[in-house]
Amino acid sequence: MKANPSPRRARVLVPAVAAALLAATTAACGSDTTSEGTSRSVWTLTPEHSEHAESPSAPSEPTGSPSQERSPRTQESFAASVSAETERVRQEAAKRLEGVEGRGNAVADVSVSGLPVAASEEVRSARVRITNPTDAPAFYAVKVEFVDAQDKVLDTVVVGEEDAPPGRTVDVQANSRKAAGVKTFPRVAQAERG
């Protein structure tokens, strides 16, 4: 019968084995780290450095080779571009609703429901559901009113959906800062399919 190693010897042996494994793994991977602590084997490819596009100002690299520069696309710039696109679609929807008489040609295609909010939230939100019954993609412009219990309109918000797919339902969110903190009920004031 073999004797078990002493607990003291096991405590010395475990860190030594872990260090040897770490060194062997690092050597096998050939990993090198930059001063930021990021592995040089991990890169973000941007469209400018993909194998399908070449930048005239970039140094010559083998086709498909990732650049060692950091990607100019940050989370903040992505959020800003999404926000800008949402605003562009909203402005287009507002323009389309300017000439609409009555409630519009697509009120039957649209429904709206309030979203639950916490007391601390700074906006009231509504889910706008758009169902395109046609056989082609369509632009939808929707005006949502947030009304209180006395049916007083507290805010009006316009949202748009570009290229709503035929025979499908899509969701858009309408947000109101003016109606924040008040129990409101959203309703469709106008909806136009164009």
Disulfide bonds with the S-S distance in Angstrom:
none
